Amino acid sequence: MLTISSLRVAYGSRTVLRDISLEVSPGEILALIGPNGAGKTTLVRAVSGTTPAVSGQVIVNGQDLSNLSVTQRARVLAVVPQARQLGGAYSVEQAVMMGRTAYMSWLGRESEADWAAVRLALQQTRLESFARRSIAQLSGGEQQRVLLARALAQSTPVLLLDEPTNHLDLQHQTNLLSLVRKLAEEQRLAVMMALHDLNLVSFIADKVALLVNGELKRFGTPQEVIRAEVISEAYRTPVEIVSHPVTGAPIIFPQGVLNHSK
């Protein structure tokens, strides 16, 4: 269980997150949505500990993360950052092994348990055949899977993802999100994910948190939050929403698109 309680974050005198309270249960995916500058990435960073909070708590399975060391925190919470072109001479296998740093001895030697975790993460992300390849030689979608594998190798109950589908084509978006969904269910991970594409939210999320100007405006199921009046107001753009004919999931269109298509 991931519990965020009354979290407040500021950059100098400017408050960027105000009194954010959320819960994510094991096996559940929470999608963070909101316009640019709403605070999605800041919330991911605050929960991970890379951006300090002014007040509030982040608790995982009863442990207040502010009381944990960096190493202890890395054993309960893993982060998948936005995909960027990853350089350097590291192989895929070496990059994924970095996820085991919190478990290694002070000499930094890999144990059999570390290698077993890396092999499993490569298998889960379908990267076994890429193990010895240089990261710099991979496509954007493949590099994003490496970042996910590195996080999985940490063997944590909580997984955070910061807009993992940015710059990925439809195939890589679908494959990545399907994999996260499968892992959340099978490993009972509590997943919190910032998403930019609203039409992916219903595909992946059990719950949705809408942030606007650093405040939590709505929290609930996709059907409860992805509503025309709510999204139009939050994004300051008129939208229309139709239900998927099979699943009933909400699908968003800019207002007028449906009429023009007739």
C-alpha positions as CSV (number, residue, x, y, z in Angstrom):
1,M,0.0,0.0,0.0
2,L,1.3,3.5,-1.0
3,T,-0.3,6.3,1.1
4,I,0.4,10.0,0.3
5,S,-0.9,12.2,3.1
6,S,-1.3,16.0,3.0
7,L,1.9,16.4,0.8
8,R,3.1,19.9,0.1
9,V,6.0,20.8,-2.1
10,A,7.5,24.2,-2.8
11,Y,10.3,25.6,-4.9
12,G,11.5,28.5,-2.8
13,S,8.5,30.7,-2.0
14,R,6.4,29.1,-4.8
15,T,4.1,26.2,-3.7
16,V,3.8,23.7,-6.5
17,L,1.8,20.9,-4.7
18,R,-0.8,21.7,-2.1
19,D,-2.2,19.1,0.4
20,I,-2.1,16.1,-1.9
21,S,-3.6,12.9,-0.3
22,L,-3.8,9.6,-2.3
23,E,-3.7,5.9,-1.8
24,V,-2.7,3.1,-4.2
25,S,-3.4,-0.5,-3.2
26,P,-1.3,-3.6,-4.2
27,G,-2.2,-4.7,-7.7
28,E,-3.6,-1.3,-8.5
29,I,-2.5,1.4,-11.0
30,L,-3.2,5.0,-10.3
31,A,-2.8,7.5,-13.3
32,L,-1.8,11.1,-12.6
33,I,-3.3,13.4,-15.2
34,G,-3.5,17.2,-15.6
35,P,-2.4,20.0,-17.9
36,N,1.2,21.0,-18.3
37,G,2.6,22.4,-15.1
38,A,-0.1,20.8,-13.0
39,G,2.5,19.0,-10.8
40,K,2.5,15.4,-12.1
41,T,6.2,15.0,-12.4
42,T,6.8,17.0,-9.2
43,L,4.5,14.5,-7.3
44,V,6.4,11.5,-8.7
45,R,9.7,13.1,-7.6
46,A,8.4,14.1,-4.2
47,V,7.1,10.5,-3.6
48,S,10.5,9.1,-4.7
49,G,12.4,11.5,-2.5
50,T,14.3,13.3,-5.2
51,T,12.3,16.5,-4.5
52,P,11.9,17.2,-0.8
53,A,8.5,17.9,0.6
54,V,7.7,20.9,2.9
55,S,5.2,18.8,4.8
56,G,3.1,15.7,4.7
57,Q,4.0,12.0,4.6
58,V,4.7,9.2,2.1
59,I,4.1,5.8,3.6
60,V,4.7,2.4,2.1
61,N,3.4,-0.6,4.0
62,G,3.4,1.4,7.3
63,Q,6.9,2.8,6.8
64,D,7.3,6.6,6.6
65,L,9.8,7.0,3.7
66,S,11.3,10.2,5.3
67,N,12.7,8.0,8.1
68,L,14.5,5.7,5.7
69,S,18.0,5.9,4.3
70,V,18.5,6.2,0.5
71,T,19.3,2.5,0.4
72,Q,16.3,1.5,2.5
73,R,14.1,3.6,0.3
74,A,15.4,1.9,-2.8
75,R,14.2,-1.4,-1.5
76,V,10.6,-0.3,-1.2
77,L,10.1,2.1,-4.1
78,A,11.5,2.1,-7.7
79,V,11.2,4.8,-10.4
80,V,11.0,4.6,-14.2
81,P,11.9,8.1,-15.5
82,Q,10.9,9.5,-18.8
83,A,12.7,7.9,-21.7
84,R,15.6,9.9,-23.1
85,Q,18.4,8.9,-25.4
86,L,20.7,6.9,-23.1
87,G,24.3,7.1,-24.0
88,G,27.4,5.5,-22.5
89,A,29.0,2.2,-23.0
90,Y,26.8,0.2,-20.6
91,S,25.2,-3.0,-21.9
92,V,21.5,-3.7,-21.2
93,E,22.5,-6.3,-18.6
94,Q,24.8,-3.8,-16.8
95,A,22.1,-1.1,-16.8
96,V,19.6,-3.5,-15.3
97,M,22.1,-4.6,-12.7
98,M,22.2,-1.0,-11.4
99,G,18.8,-1.7,-10.0
100,R,20.4,-4.1,-7.5
101,T,22.7,-1.4,-6.0
102,A,20.7,-1.2,-2.8
103,Y,21.3,-4.9,-2.2
104,M,25.0,-5.1,-2.9
105,S,27.8,-5.2,-0.3
106,W,30.0,-2.2,0.2
107,L,32.4,-3.8,-2.3
108,G,29.7,-3.6,-4.9
109,R,30.0,-7.3,-5.9
110,E,27.0,-9.0,-7.4
111,S,25.6,-12.0,-5.7
112,E,23.7,-14.9,-7.3
113,A,20.5,-13.3,-5.9
114,D,21.4,-10.1,-7.8
115,W,21.9,-12.0,-11.1
116,A,18.7,-14.0,-10.6
117,A,16.8,-10.7,-10.2
118,V,18.4,-9.3,-13.3
119,R,17.6,-12.4,-15.3
120,L,14.0,-12.3,-14.2
121,A,13.6,-8.6,-15.0
122,L,15.1,-9.1,-18.5
123,Q,12.7,-12.0,-19.0
124,Q,9.7,-10.0,-17.8
125,T,10.5,-7.2,-20.2
126,R,11.4,-9.5,-23.1
127,L,15.0,-8.2,-23.2
128,E,16.9,-11.5,-22.8
129,S,18.2,-11.3,-26.4
130,F,19.4,-7.7,-25.8
131,A,21.4,-8.4,-22.6
132,R,24.8,-7.9,-24.1
133,R,23.9,-5.0,-26.5
134,S,24.9,-1.4,-25.8
135,I,22.0,0.7,-24.6
136,A,23.0,3.4,-27.1
137,Q,22.1,1.1,-29.9
138,L,18.5,0.6,-28.8
139,S,15.4,2.3,-30.0
140,G,13.4,4.6,-27.7
141,G,10.9,1.9,-26.9
142,E,13.6,-0.6,-26.1
143,Q,15.4,1.9,-23.9
144,Q,12.2,2.5,-22.0
145,R,11.9,-1.3,-21.4
146,V,15.5,-1.2,-20.0
147,L,14.5,1.5,-17.5
148,L,11.5,-0.6,-16.5
149,A,13.6,-3.7,-16.2
150,R,16.1,-1.8,-14.0
151,A,13.2,-0.8,-11.7
152,L,11.8,-4.3,-11.6
153,A,15.3,-5.6,-10.6
154,Q,14.9,-3.5,-7.4
155,S,12.2,-5.9,-6.3
156,T,10.1,-3.2,-4.6
157,P,6.4,-3.2,-3.8
158,V,5.9,0.3,-5.3
159,L,6.6,1.4,-8.8
160,L,6.5,5.0,-10.0
161,L,6.5,5.9,-13.7
162,D,6.9,9.5,-15.1
163,E,5.1,9.7,-18.5
164,P,6.7,6.4,-19.7
165,T,4.9,6.6,-23.1
166,N,6.3,10.0,-24.2
167,H,7.9,9.8,-27.6
168,L,6.9,6.2,-28.2
169,D,4.8,5.0,-31.1
170,L,1.5,3.2,-30.7
171,Q,3.0,-0.2,-30.7
172,H,5.6,0.6,-28.0
173,Q,3.0,2.4,-26.0
174,T,0.6,-0.5,-26.0
175,N,3.3,-3.1,-25.3
176,L,4.8,-1.1,-22.4
177,L,1.4,-0.4,-20.7
178,S,0.2,-3.9,-21.2
179,L,3.4,-5.2,-19.5
180,V,3.0,-2.8,-16.6
181,R,-0.7,-3.9,-16.2
182,K,0.4,-7.6,-16.2
183,L,3.2,-7.0,-13.7
184,A,1.0,-5.0,-11.4
185,E,-1.6,-7.8,-11.3
186,E,0.8,-10.7,-11.0
187,Q,3.3,-9.2,-8.5
188,R,0.7,-7.1,-6.6
189,L,2.6,-3.9,-7.3
190,A,1.2,-0.5,-6.2
191,V,1.8,1.6,-9.4
192,M,1.6,5.3,-9.7
193,M,2.0,6.7,-13.2
194,A,2.0,10.2,-14.7
195,L,0.3,10.1,-18.1
196,H,0.0,12.7,-20.8
197,D,-2.3,10.9,-23.2
198,L,-5.8,10.9,-21.7
199,N,-7.0,8.1,-24.0
200,L,-4.4,5.8,-22.5
201,V,-5.8,6.3,-19.0
202,S,-8.8,4.1,-19.3
203,F,-6.6,1.4,-20.9
204,I,-4.2,1.2,-18.0
205,A,-5.6,2.7,-14.8
206,D,-7.8,1.5,-12.0
207,K,-8.0,5.0,-10.5
208,V,-7.3,8.5,-11.8
209,A,-6.0,11.6,-9.9
210,L,-6.6,14.9,-11.7
211,L,-4.1,17.6,-10.8
212,V,-4.6,21.3,-11.7
213,N,-2.2,24.0,-10.5
214,G,-0.8,21.8,-7.9
215,E,-4.1,20.8,-6.4
216,L,-6.0,17.5,-6.5
217,K,-9.2,18.3,-8.3
218,R,-10.7,14.9,-8.8
219,F,-9.9,11.3,-7.7
220,G,-11.8,8.2,-8.7
221,T,-12.3,5.6,-11.4
222,P,-11.6,6.6,-15.1
223,Q,-15.4,6.8,-15.6
224,E,-15.8,9.1,-12.6
225,V,-12.9,11.5,-13.6
226,I,-12.8,11.4,-17.4
227,R,-15.9,13.4,-17.9
228,A,-16.5,16.1,-20.5
229,E,-17.2,18.9,-18.1
230,V,-14.3,18.0,-15.8
231,I,-11.7,17.6,-18.5
232,S,-12.9,20.7,-20.4
233,E,-12.5,22.8,-17.3
234,A,-9.2,21.4,-16.3
235,Y,-7.5,21.6,-19.7
236,R,-9.4,24.8,-20.8
237,T,-10.4,23.1,-24.0
238,P,-13.9,21.9,-24.9
239,V,-14.0,18.1,-25.3
240,E,-16.6,15.5,-26.1
241,I,-16.5,12.0,-24.6
242,V,-18.0,8.8,-26.0
243,S,-18.0,5.3,-24.5
244,H,-16.0,2.5,-26.0
245,P,-18.6,0.1,-27.7
246,V,-17.1,-3.0,-26.0
247,T,-15.5,-1.9,-22.7
248,G,-17.5,1.3,-22.0
249,A,-14.3,3.2,-21.3
250,P,-14.4,6.9,-22.0
251,I,-12.7,8.1,-25.2
252,I,-11.9,11.8,-25.6
253,F,-12.2,14.0,-28.7
254,P,-11.8,17.8,-29.0
255,Q,-15.2,19.3,-29.4
256,G,-16.4,19.3,-33.0
257,V,-14.2,16.4,-34.2
258,L,-17.1,14.0,-34.1
259,N,-19.4,16.3,-36.1
260,H,-16.7,16.9,-38.8
261,S,-16.2,13.2,-39.2
262,K,-19.7,12.6,-40.3
